[in-house]
């Protein structure tokens, strides 16, 4: 069985004229990342690996989660191919995860995350929002063979603010 947790980076700032890769989190994004990271602790597997896009906003989101969930920063692997907005590229990266790992937490970008969730999840999600957390469970034993999985849990900032 394989477990995948997809976390869309928190809301980024557009205030400075920076390259897309270099955009930091906005004040709201920082707050939402703290909010969701505090709400997901009980939904994490005991052991896992963590991958992140190298985009600044994804890295900063991963760092906030790491801080709040006691994940050592040096264990986060930054993967160039996660700086993608395409679900096929995201799927390819996930399917290349080593099988010795059963649990993968991944920080990435939309459209890739929402489209991946809708292709592999068991129900439709209109949009995984910034700071959104989606946990999927797959029955397959090999990452390369994952098919339709089950969405076990979603945590979105709007659910926590109401």
C-alpha positions as CSV (number, residue, x, y, z in Angstrom):
1,X,0.0,0.0,0.0
2,X,1.2,3.5,-0.9
3,X,0.2,6.7,0.8
4,X,0.6,10.1,-0.9
5,X,0.1,13.5,0.7
6,X,-0.1,16.4,-1.7
7,X,0.2,19.9,-0.3
8,X,-0.2,22.9,-2.5
9,X,2.1,25.7,-1.6
10,X,0.6,28.5,0.4
11,X,-0.5,31.8,-1.1
12,X,2.4,33.7,-2.7
13,X,3.1,37.4,-2.9
14,X,3.0,39.3,-6.2
15,X,4.3,42.5,-4.7
16,X,7.8,42.5,-6.1
17,X,8.7,42.0,-9.8
18,X,10.4,38.6,-9.3
19,X,10.7,35.6,-11.5
20,X,8.0,33.0,-10.8
21,X,10.5,30.7,-9.1
22,X,11.5,33.4,-6.6
23,X,8.1,34.6,-5.4
24,X,7.8,34.4,-1.5
25,X,4.8,33.6,0.6
26,X,2.4,36.4,1.3
27,X,1.4,37.3,4.9
28,X,-1.9,35.4,4.4
29,X,0.0,32.4,2.9
30,X,2.3,32.2,6.0
31,X,-0.8,32.2,8.3
32,X,-2.6,29.6,6.2
33,X,0.4,27.3,6.1
34,X,0.7,27.5,9.9
35,X,-3.1,26.9,10.3
36,X,-3.2,23.8,8.0
37,X,0.1,22.3,9.3
38,X,-1.2,22.4,12.9
39,X,-4.4,20.7,11.8
40,X,-2.9,17.7,10.0
41,X,-0.5,16.1,12.5
42,X,-2.9,13.2,13.3
43,X,-3.3,12.4,9.6
44,X,0.4,11.9,8.9
45,X,1.9,8.4,8.7
46,X,4.6,7.4,11.3
47,X,7.4,7.5,8.7
48,X,7.6,9.3,5.4
49,X,9.8,11.1,3.0
50,X,9.3,14.7,2.0
51,X,9.8,16.2,-1.5
52,X,9.3,19.8,-2.5
53,X,9.4,21.9,-5.6
54,X,12.4,24.2,-5.5
55,X,10.2,27.3,-6.0
56,X,10.6,29.6,-3.1
57,X,6.9,29.6,-2.1
58,X,6.9,25.8,-2.0
59,X,10.1,25.6,0.0
60,X,8.8,28.2,2.5
61,X,5.6,26.2,2.8
62,X,7.6,23.0,3.4
63,X,9.7,24.8,6.0
64,X,6.6,25.9,7.9
65,X,5.2,22.4,8.0
66,X,8.6,21.0,9.0
67,X,8.8,23.5,11.9
68,X,5.3,22.8,13.1
69,X,5.5,19.0,12.7
70,X,9.1,18.4,13.9
71,X,10.4,17.3,10.5
72,X,14.1,17.8,10.2
73,X,14.8,20.4,7.4
74,X,17.7,18.4,6.1
75,X,15.3,15.5,5.2
76,X,13.3,17.6,2.7
77,X,14.4,16.8,-0.9
78,X,14.0,19.6,-3.4
79,X,13.3,18.1,-6.8
80,X,13.5,20.3,-9.9
81,X,10.9,18.2,-11.7
82,X,8.3,19.2,-9.1
83,X,8.4,22.8,-10.4
84,X,5.6,21.8,-12.7
85,X,2.0,22.8,-13.4
86,X,1.3,19.7,-15.5
87,X,-0.2,16.6,-13.9
88,X,1.5,14.2,-16.3
89,X,4.9,15.4,-15.2
90,X,3.8,15.3,-11.5
91,X,2.5,11.7,-12.1
92,X,5.8,10.7,-13.7
93,X,7.8,12.0,-10.7
94,X,5.6,10.3,-8.2
95,X,5.7,7.0,-10.1
96,X,9.5,7.2,-9.9
97,X,9.5,7.2,-6.1
98,X,11.6,4.3,-4.8
99,X,9.4,1.4,-3.5
100,X,11.2,1.2,-0.2
101,X,9.2,4.3,0.7
102,X,5.5,3.7,1.3
103,X,4.6,7.2,2.4
104,X,5.4,10.4,0.4
105,X,4.6,14.0,1.3
106,X,4.9,16.3,-1.6
107,X,4.8,20.2,-1.8
108,X,3.9,21.4,-5.2
109,X,1.8,23.6,-7.5
110,X,-1.6,23.8,-9.1
111,X,-2.9,22.9,-11.8
112,X,-0.8,19.8,-11.4
113,X,-2.0,18.9,-7.9
114,X,-5.8,19.4,-8.5
115,X,-5.6,17.5,-11.8
116,X,-3.6,14.7,-10.3
117,X,-6.1,14.4,-7.4
118,X,-9.0,14.3,-9.8
119,X,-7.3,11.6,-12.0
120,X,-6.2,9.4,-9.1
121,X,-8.7,10.2,-6.4
122,X,-12.1,8.6,-5.8
123,X,-14.1,11.9,-5.9
124,X,-13.9,15.2,-7.7
125,X,-12.3,18.3,-6.1
126,X,-13.0,21.5,-7.9
127,X,-9.8,23.1,-6.8
128,X,-7.1,22.3,-4.2
129,X,-6.6,25.7,-2.7
130,X,-3.3,27.2,-1.6
131,X,-2.2,25.5,1.6
132,X,-4.5,22.7,0.7
133,X,-3.7,19.2,2.0
134,X,-4.9,16.0,0.3
135,X,-4.1,12.5,1.5
136,X,-4.5,9.6,-1.0
137,X,-4.2,5.9,-0.3
138,X,-3.3,3.4,-3.0
139,X,-3.7,-0.4,-2.8
140,X,-0.8,-1.0,-5.1
141,X,2.6,-2.0,-3.7
142,X,4.6,-0.4,-6.5
143,X,4.6,3.4,-7.1
144,X,4.8,2.8,-10.8
145,X,1.5,0.9,-10.8
146,X,-0.6,3.3,-8.8
147,X,-4.1,3.6,-10.2
148,X,-7.3,5.0,-8.8
149,X,-6.8,5.6,-5.1
150,X,-9.0,6.8,-2.2
151,X,-8.9,10.3,-0.9
152,X,-8.6,9.7,2.8
153,X,-8.5,13.3,4.1
154,X,-8.6,16.9,2.8
155,X,-7.7,19.9,4.9
156,X,-8.3,23.3,3.4
157,X,-7.7,26.7,5.1
158,X,-11.4,27.7,4.6
159,X,-12.5,24.7,6.6
160,X,-10.4,25.8,9.5
161,X,-11.4,29.4,9.5
162,X,-15.2,29.0,9.7
